[in-house]
Amino acid sequence: MTHPPATPASSPEYDPDSKEPQSQESLAALIGRILTEMDALQFVSFGKDDALDLGLLLVELGRKRSLPIAIDISKVEQVLFHAALDGATPDNEIWIKAKKRTALRYEVPSLLVGLRARAAGGRIEDNAWFDQSVFAAHGGAFPIYVRGTGAVATVTVSGLPQKADHELVVEALSEILGRTGR
């Protein structure tokens, strides 16, 4: 009797902080998910009231879950919203600046910058031209996209593992965009 070929178990989602070997398929799936998020999470317009609503939602989520996070929403050099919750440290401010610069420079989520380098077989941090004192290719900074315009600002969270920082930002963006119907 012939048995059908075994179907491979679905691999767990890629964890950029893991030291264990992970499949290229799980890395590709996470990259694909982030590309989908970028396309879906776009505003019709984005102003200071939107930044305040988004920032307050992140504060609410962070407080409800007792998350030790710092939050920043900026339009290039103009800070539109900034808060640090209980447990956030001065190091979170350094991470916010570096992740925000990465998202601004590449106009994609900071997590995606690091994942794309891994998909190419390395780490962006291993390149001499990538100044780690200025940039961080770790999750948590997400450009705020206006459909038809592109990136106009960034929202950044720091204090959790990088994938969790990214996912919190995506959750808040999804909720804000769902509320406004934008």
Secondary structure, DSSP 8 states (H G I E B T S, - for coil): ---------------TT--S---HHHHHHHHHHHHHHHHHSEES---HHHHHHHHHHHHHHHHHTT---EEEEEETTEEEEEEE-TT--HHHHHHHHHHHHHHHHHSS-HHHHHHHHHHTTS-GGGSTTS-TTT---STTEEEEEETTTEEEEEEEEESS-HHHHHHHHHHHHHHHHHHHT-
